[in-house]
Amino acid sequence: MKTREELLRGAVGKLKPESSLRDRVLSGGRRSRVRPAVRRFSLAGAACLCVLAVAILLPELLRVAVVRPQGPDAQAAGTPSLSIAGSGESESMDVESPVSSLLAAVINGSGDVLAVSAVQVDRQEQVVRSACVDPSCVVEDASSGTAVPLLDLFREGGAQGLETAVEELLGVELDGALVFTNGDLASCIDAGGGVEVFLLPQEAEMINSYSGSSLQSGKQRLTGEEALCFLQMDDGDMSNLTGRGGRQSALAESLWMQADPDLLETLLLESTLFSSLPELPDAGGIAEVLSFSFESVSLPENWDAVDSVTTDENGARLILLAPTALREQIRSFFRDDGGEQAASDSLPPYYAGGTSTLYDTVNQAMIDLCGLVEQSESETVIPAVHLFTEEPADQEGGVEVVCAGYAARFALQWETGVCGFQMEGGQLVLQETQAAAARLLLTQQEDGAWELAAVEETIYGGDPAFSDADGLLGLSGGDEVLAAEIAAWDGGDGTDILAQTLDESIRSYWEQNDLEPFVSWYLGPYLLPIPLRDEVSFEELWDLPEGTQLSLSPSCPISSALFPVENTTELLDLIRVGTVNVSEGWMPYSDSGVPVIFLTDESGTLLHWLAFPGEDGAFWLDGVRLCQMDGASWELFRAAALSA
Amino acid sequence: MENEAERELAERYDRYGPMLYRMCLVMLCSRQDAEDAVQETFCAYLKHRPRFENEEHEKAWFLRVATNKCHDLRRSPFWKRRADWTGVDLSEETPEELGVLEELLRLPGKYRQVIHLYYIEGYKIAEIAELLGRRENTVKVQLHRGRELLRLSLEERGVQP
């Protein structure tokens, strides 16, 4: 009889690709299937060569040294090409962190910022993320206290001033800045044979009117000059797909897709833009970074981050921002990946400070007894301690407590796809635990705080937690009932004292340290992730911001990520007119008994999938849309689904 | 020179293509998506022509890039989350093997991937951690949880150890 492992190997091992795949690969062809042509994803979506160059250079740059500009004299007005080299002393940063960030900007001859982007290179996850910020965004200038648009900041504060302002605006730390001139950018694009982007009709018209070209809308290859027009034009459109920020992002993606390592190496070596760097990467190094995934977004990504839009005295557009929402957007984007990334995320050390100072002291004692320490800044050790007895120990106010619990080391990870449905969000994931039971003597200080005076007895736990009957009896001072109580402390099924205590500790830590914006779940010793946010009623769903994490069922916390709403009426229309076929089935993203229903067209192609909690009303979601139905509609729909 | 490049590509496809296809199929649950991911992986190879230190490095590069391509596809809003086995040849699998395969594909993606690399490709935990950029402990936990989930579902199906 075959073992499960052998069955597994046998089943997967026999999966073979069609022979036509070999032909497709060997012919060097691209994907044969056409995906929907939405600009941001299919086209080129595409932003600026500097993003590309920075992404390639960043790892090299940080491995060797970043020479920061010192003070506003780091740039001189009218300097045609500004490098990051300063005239002052240089600061060496031997950074080995897998995640590094840098500012990239393009300026014109007058020092106006045409494009600005925060670029993050994550070597661990092998992804480059570029967040293009609309230069019309207004920031507060710390030195003068006045509000100025980003596009003026280089002229007024130099590269350093621009970097500081972007850091402040986005709430990210940048390791340096690179600034290019628009002329250099255009030359680089021309040397690469132009850049291919998708032009909307009004974009083609504007480029033609500025540069005298005769471009049509649609997919076009732009010269350097035309690409600059594309980058610069401001048609008042605030969409992050079709507006100015969207164009930056589109150009960046396009250049990334078309980049040739050998050509880039030649360009970098021959360019004087990067002369401050002691070493430039070779084609191999460039190829390595180009093999990373590239993600681009334009900020503000949605209207949550915009307070209002106005114009200055010259009629130029100014975007007044809601910085908290903007920072949320960049934080979400920079952390957004399917894998575990830590490095730049840090967790505060454990401090709950909720129950009592005595309890806090016992908690800290348990961490010390268990000997767990954080392995990185993205980790924290949280105790889960239950006090079984608390009795006066002597005449001087001492207290003896008998407690059991454990210390648990958690790592902050960015997770997707946990527990069935697509989920995205920060999660505390259990890494290691150590259980202990102890009799402790605590004394109270003059200021009321409690101090650990002595550890009178300790036993360490394993699995099951405490099997040393004699040790437990000694710890409980011969009290058999208490010994039995401690032994039963860890039932191991998630309903015991340990689970409740741990849950309280984590929630207390989460609230005290205001971790709500970036920690949504924890994954403790039990199988399912536990949501830290409250359940949301169906009535409230419509008002939630996109991307909110939800738990669909109180009895089984299943997570889901809501995706951007593109056309909320389409699916409802489909359902109403009855042009879809309905079938039930399973899918890899569903478990725990939640039914999933597929909607297919007449040819059997799947249009949408839906998941229902199945009781008080109906909730459905699919890859691109979110909607809800009332109870009556759900009953009709359910009946149709079951009869199909 | 061109023939040499073609020969190299063919060699690499024969060496890694089926393995990458299996992994992509397990990750994406769709033949067409898996083929796209494999094709994109070899396109990336052709485009960048990375230099490899040894065969292990080369294999790891292909696996990593294919993983990235799968993530790219899954991130796309146009990726239809579905189990589409149209065109997948399952004629050689026994009913028991099909049952195991179906349960494997029901697992959340990250468990599927770790289980695939560990049991099918024979990578060690440390190697998987390096390959996926995760901590060893995380991989251990994911492997443990994935195995447990798989065990439970297979027991429900009556597949004994």
Interface residues (C-beta under 8 A of the other chain):
Chain A: M1 K2 T3 R4 E5 L7 L8 R9 G10 A11 V12 G13 K14 L15 K16 P17 E18 L21 R22 R24 V25 L26 G28 G29 R30 R31 R33 R35 P36 V38 F41 P98 Q124 E125 Q126 V127 D260 P261 G284 A287 E288 L290 S291 F292 S293 D337 G338 G339 E340 Q341 A411 Q413 E415 T416 G417 V418 C419 G420 Q422 V429 L430 Q431 E432 L527 F563 P564 E566 G585 W586 M587 P588 Y589 S590 D591 F598 L606 W609 D622 G623 V624
Chain B: E6 L9 A10 Y13 D14 G17 P18 Y21 R22 L25 V26 C29 R31 Q32 A34 E35 D36 V38 Q39 E40 F42 C43 A44 L46 K47 H48 R49 P50 R51 W61 R64 V65 N68 H71 D72 R74 R75 S76 P77 F78 W79 K80 R81 R82 A83 D84 G87 V88 D89 L90 E92 E93 T94 E96 E97 L98 G99 V100 L101 L104 L105 R106 L107 P108 G109 K110 R112 I115 H116 Y119 I120 L132 G133 R134 R135 N137 T138 V141 R145 E148 L149 L150 R151 L154 V159 Q160 P161
